Amino acid sequence: MKTVTTLEYMCPYCGAINEFAETTIRDMYQEQVETCGCCKKDLSLIAANGVQGRINLVISELETEFHSK
């Protein structure tokens, strides 16, 4: 059985810790939209190459008037 690796990130609005399945990273350096499990705000996540093969997640507020989910 294959286990799913998750990455944790903190919501910039409410500080809640959310999980992002590593297998859902489609394209590095491309914006992906996720919703915070606590405050339900839409967030922009960008996966980037980190040190020693790790993945960095860049999390920011989503400009909802310019993006649609």
C-alpha positions in Angstrom: 0.0 0.0 0.0 1.4 3.4 -1.0 1.2 6.2 1.5 0.5 9.7 0.5 3.1 12.3 1.6 1.6 15.6 2.7 3.1 19.0 3.1 1.9 21.3 5.9 1.4 25.0 5.5 0.0 27.8 7.7 -3.0 29.9 6.5 -1.9 33.6 6.4 -5.4 34.6 7.5 -6.2 32.6 10.5 -2.9 30.7 11.3 -4.5 27.2 10.9 -2.3 24.4 9.8 -3.5 22.8 6.5 -2.2 19.8 4.6 -1.4 19.7 0.9 -0.9 16.2 -0.7 2.5 16.2 -2.4 1.0 14.1 -5.3 -1.3 17.0 -6.1 1.6 19.2 -7.1 1.0 19.4 -10.8 3.5 21.9 -12.0 6.4 23.5 -10.0 6.2 27.3 -10.0 2.5 27.3 -11.2 -0.2 28.8 -9.0 -2.6 26.3 -7.5 -5.7 27.3 -5.5 -6.5 25.6 -2.2 -9.1 26.5 0.5 -8.2 26.8 4.2 -10.0 24.1 6.2 -10.6 26.5 9.1 -11.6 29.9 7.7 -12.5 28.7 4.2 -10.5 31.5 2.5 -9.0 30.7 -0.9 -5.2 30.6 -0.9 -2.6 30.7 -3.7 0.0 28.0 -3.3 3.1 27.9 -5.5 5.4 24.9 -5.1 9.1 25.6 -5.6 12.3 23.6 -5.5 14.0 23.8 -2.1 17.3 22.9 -0.6 18.4 19.2 -0.9 15.5 18.2 -3.1 12.8 19.4 -0.7 9.7 21.3 -1.8 8.9 24.9 -0.6 5.4 26.1 -0.6 4.8 29.8 -1.1 1.4 30.7 0.3 -0.3 34.0 -0.2 -3.8 35.6 -0.3 -5.8 34.9 -3.4 -7.1 37.9 -5.3 -10.6 36.5 -5.7 -11.7 39.2 -8.1 -9.1 38.1 -10.6 -9.2 34.3 -10.1 -12.0 31.8 -10.1 -11.9 28.4 -8.6 
